[in-house]
């Protein structure tokens, strides 16, 4: 799940990445904005959702994936889009363009 909060004082969007998976010991967010280095996701309650907050520039599209237990790649089913990657699968995409409601 993705939650977006647009900051009024900066041209940034704070995105909360949330992943709920049973039986997973560790989860990491891997995103192109930090050169695909894994960022550990926190799990506030044992057995609860893993979470990570990242500030991204507004009006952009950024690829990401989750790395579970150091060896299983997974996409976010709530991603804004999916783009093919060089490994024959897809990456999740988060779009930080504010909606014009």
C-alpha positions, 0 to 999 in steps of 0.5 A: 500500500502507498500513502502520499502526503504532499508537503506545503513547505517543500517540493516533495511528497512523503510516501509511506510504503507499507507491506503486509506479509505473514511469515516474512522476517525482514523486508526492505524497500529498494528504489531507484532514487537511492541507487537501488540500495535496500532500505530496511522497513520497520515492523512496529508490531510483531506480525504486522505490516512493514513500513518505510517513509521516503521523501521524493520530489513532486511530479515524478515517477519512481521505480521500486520493489520490495526485497523479502528475507534477502532473496524474494522480490515482490511488487506492490499491488497498490502501485501506480504503474508497473514498468518492465525491467532488464531482468524480464519482470516488472518494477512497481512505480509510484507517481508523485504528481498531485491530483487535480481534483 
